[in-house]
């Protein structure tokens, strides 16, 4: 399947997830880039156009929330790990990272196949629920296009 994975999370939580914004030095000045990297080298890129997400999630304060998308190659590896050998999931850095989202007070994860609309919103409370939902979404026999979220009370 050809999935896309986008995450919307509070900017104040990027360090809690181990995300660091890549910066380049030019002329003795550090310039932030639109790329974020985890300690296990998972690369996310900032999304500039929020129109699609505003329709799904609603309008969010851009000063508070960060919109990111994942490069597809790691997503394919996770998809194969779920469907071929579920025992390998504990070794999959992307799966571990996505489960850590459940520790945040608020996030939105949009997992959809290319050109498919989000058909379901699933609210989770903890990492165990997150794991179960991810396993169900990536199942090749019944794939799902969902928004997984945890909203502040």
C-alpha positions in Angstrom: 0.0 0.0 0.0 1.2 3.5 -0.5 0.5 5.3 2.8 1.3 8.8 3.9 1.9 9.6 7.5 1.4 13.1 8.9 1.7 14.3 12.5 0.4 17.4 14.1 1.8 18.0 17.6 2.4 20.8 20.0 5.7 22.6 19.3 6.5 22.5 23.0 6.6 18.6 22.9 9.2 18.1 20.2 12.0 17.7 22.7 9.9 15.2 24.7 9.8 13.1 21.5 13.5 13.5 20.8 12.9 15.6 17.7 15.5 18.1 16.8 15.2 20.8 14.1 18.0 20.6 11.7 20.0 23.8 11.4 22.7 24.9 9.0 25.4 27.5 9.6 25.8 30.2 7.0 28.0 33.2 7.5 28.4 32.4 11.1 24.6 32.4 11.7 22.5 29.3 12.4 19.5 28.9 10.1 16.7 26.5 11.0 15.5 24.2 8.3 12.1 22.6 7.7 13.6 19.2 8.6 13.3 17.5 12.0 15.2 14.4 13.0 14.8 11.9 15.9 17.7 10.3 17.7 17.2 7.2 15.6 17.5 9.3 12.4 13.8 9.3 11.4 13.3 12.3 9.2 10.2 14.4 9.2 9.6 17.6 7.1 7.5 20.5 8.1 4.3 21.0 6.1 3.6 24.5 4.9 0.2 24.1 3.4 -2.4 23.4 6.2 -5.6 23.7 4.2 -6.1 19.9 4.0 -5.5 19.5 7.7 -7.7 22.3 8.7 -10.6 20.5 7.0 -9.9 17.3 9.0 -8.7 18.6 12.3 -10.0 22.2 12.4 -8.0 25.3 12.6 -5.0 25.1 15.0 -2.8 27.9 16.2 0.3 27.7 14.0 2.4 29.2 16.8 1.4 26.3 19.0 1.2 23.3 16.6 3.8 21.8 14.2 2.7 20.0 11.1 5.1 17.2 9.9 5.2 14.5 7.3 7.3 11.4 7.1 9.5 10.2 4.3 7.8 7.1 2.8 10.7 4.6 2.9 10.4 4.0 6.7 6.7 3.7 6.4 7.0 0.8 4.0 9.4 -0.9 6.4 6.9 -0.6 9.2 4.1 -1.8 7.0 6.1 -5.0 6.1 7.0 -5.5 9.7 3.4 -5.5 10.7 2.2 -7.9 8.0 5.2 -10.2 7.7 6.6 -10.7 11.1 4.9 -8.8 14.0 7.7 -10.0 16.3 10.0 -7.4 14.7 7.9 -4.4 15.7 9.8 -3.9 19.0 12.9 -3.3 16.9 11.3 -0.9 14.5 12.3 2.7 15.4 9.3 4.2 13.6 6.8 2.0 15.5 8.5 3.0 18.8 8.4 6.7 17.9 4.7 6.6 17.0 3.8 4.8 20.2 5.6 7.6 22.1 3.1 10.0 20.7 0.6 8.6 23.2 2.6 10.2 26.0 1.9 13.7 24.7 -1.1 15.6 26.0 -2.3 16.2 22.5 -1.5 15.0 18.9 -3.1 14.2 15.6 -1.6 11.4 13.4 -3.1 11.1 9.9 -2.4 7.7 8.2 -4.0 7.4 4.8 -3.4 5.7 1.5 -2.5 8.0 -1.3 -5.7 9.7 -2.7 -7.9 8.2 0.0 -9.8 10.4 2.4 -9.6 9.9 6.1 -12.7 7.7 6.9 -12.4 7.4 10.6 -11.2 9.3 13.7 -9.9 7.1 16.5 -9.1 8.7 19.9 -6.6 6.9 22.1 -5.4 7.4 25.7 -2.2 5.4 26.0 0.6 3.6 24.2 -1.2 0.2 24.3 -4.2 1.6 22.5 -1.8 3.3 20.0 -0.1 0.0 19.2 -3.4 -1.8 18.6 -4.7 0.9 16.3 -1.5 1.0 14.3 -1.5 -2.8 13.9 -5.1 -2.6 12.6 -4.5 0.2 10.2 -1.5 -1.4 8.5 -3.2 -4.8 8.1 -3.1 -5.6 4.4 -6.4 -7.6 4.5 -8.3 -4.6 5.9 -6.3 -1.3 5.6 -7.7 1.8 7.2 -7.4 5.5 6.4 -7.6 7.2 9.8 -6.8 10.0 12.0 -5.5 8.8 15.4 -5.6 11.5 18.0 -5.3 12.4 21.6 -7.0 15.7 22.6 -6.4 17.7 25.7 -9.3 17.6 28.1 
